[in-house]
Amino acid sequence: MSTHTHDIQKEIKGYYLVFGALLVFTVVTVGASYLKFPIVFAIILALCIATIKASLVACYFMHLISEKKLVYIVLSFTVIFFFVLLTLPAYEHHDIITGTQYLHTKGATTHVEHGH
C-alpha cells in the first residue's frame, strides 16, 4: 500500500512540474510579444513555444508519454499532415489566373490584363 501512495505522490509532483513549466512558457510567450522581433522570427518563436507547450500537455496530461508505438506512428503522421497544410499558403503566389499579370511598383499591386 505504501508503494502505491509513493507512486501517486511521484505522479502529482510530475504534474506540478509540468504545470510550472507551462506557466514559465506562458510568461515567455507574453514577454516575447512585447519585444520588437521581425514578423517571421516572431511567428517562428511563437510556434516553437506553442509546440513545446502542446507537447507537454499531450505527453503528461493526456498520458501519451506511456502509450504504445502505434500511437506515436499515428501522431507522427498527424504532425506531418499539419506541417504540409501549414506550408500550403506559401505557394499561393504561384496561383495566378491565366492571362493576367501582377506588377509590383512602389509597394502597390497593379492588375494588368493582356489581350484587350
C-alpha positions in Angstrom: 0.0 0.0 0.0 2.8 2.4 0.8 4.4 1.9 -2.7 1.0 2.8 -4.3 0.9 6.0 -2.2 4.5 6.8 -3.2 3.7 6.3 -6.9 0.8 8.7 -6.6 2.9 11.3 -4.9 5.6 10.9 -7.6 2.9 11.5 -10.3 1.5 14.5 -8.5 5.0 16.0 -8.3 5.4 15.4 -12.1 2.1 17.2 -12.7 3.2 20.2 -10.7 6.5 20.3 -12.6 4.7 20.3 -15.9 2.2 22.9 -14.7 5.1 25.1 -13.6 6.8 24.6 -17.0 3.6 25.6 -18.7 3.4 28.7 -16.6 7.0 29.6 -17.4 6.4 29.1 -21.2 3.3 31.3 -20.9 5.3 34.1 -19.3 7.9 33.7 -22.0 5.2 33.9 -24.7 3.8 37.1 -23.2 7.3 38.6 -22.7 8.3 37.8 -26.3 5.1 39.5 -27.6 6.4 42.8 -26.2 9.8 42.5 -28.0 10.1 44.1 -31.4 11.1 41.0 -33.4 10.7 40.8 -37.2 7.4 39.2 -38.0 8.8 36.0 -39.4 11.0 35.4 -36.4 8.1 36.3 -34.0 5.9 33.7 -35.7 8.6 31.0 -35.6 9.3 31.8 -32.0 5.6 31.7 -31.1 5.0 28.4 -32.9 8.1 26.8 -31.2 6.8 27.8 -27.8 3.3 26.6 -28.6 4.7 23.3 -29.8 6.6 22.8 -26.6 3.6 23.6 -24.5 1.3 21.4 -26.6 3.8 18.5 -26.3 3.9 18.9 -22.5 0.1 18.8 -22.3 -0.2 15.8 -24.7 2.6 13.8 -23.1 1.8 14.3 -19.4 -1.8 15.4 -19.0 -3.1 13.2 -21.9 -0.7 10.3 -20.9 0.7 9.9 -24.3 4.2 9.5 -22.9 3.4 6.0 -21.9 1.5 4.9 -25.0 2.3 2.2 -27.4 4.3 2.5 -30.6 1.2 2.6 -32.9 0.0 5.8 -31.2 3.3 7.5 -32.0 3.1 6.4 -35.6 -0.4 7.9 -36.0 0.7 11.0 -34.1 3.7 11.5 -36.4 1.5 11.3 -39.5 -0.7 13.9 -37.9 2.2 16.2 -37.3 3.5 15.7 -40.9 0.0 16.4 -42.3 -0.2 19.6 -40.1 3.0 20.9 -41.4 2.0 20.2 -45.0 -1.2 22.1 -44.5 0.8 24.9 -42.8 3.0 25.4 -45.8 0.3 25.4 -48.4 -0.3 29.2 -48.2 3.3 29.8 -49.0 2.7 28.5 -52.5 -0.2 30.9 -53.1 2.0 33.2 -55.2 2.2 30.5 -57.9 -1.6 30.6 -58.3 -2.1 33.4 -60.8 -5.0 33.4 -63.2 -4.0 32.6 -66.8 -3.9 35.7 -68.9 -3.2 38.1 -66.1 0.0 39.6 -64.8 0.7 41.3 -61.5 3.1 44.3 -61.5 4.6 45.5 -58.2 5.5 49.1 -58.2 6.5 51.0 -55.1 4.6 48.6 -52.8 1.4 48.8 -54.7 0.0 45.9 -56.7 -1.4 46.8 -60.2 -3.5 44.4 -62.2 -2.9 44.4 -65.9 -5.0 42.2 -68.4 -3.4 41.0 -71.6 -5.2 40.8 -74.9 -7.6 43.7 -74.5 
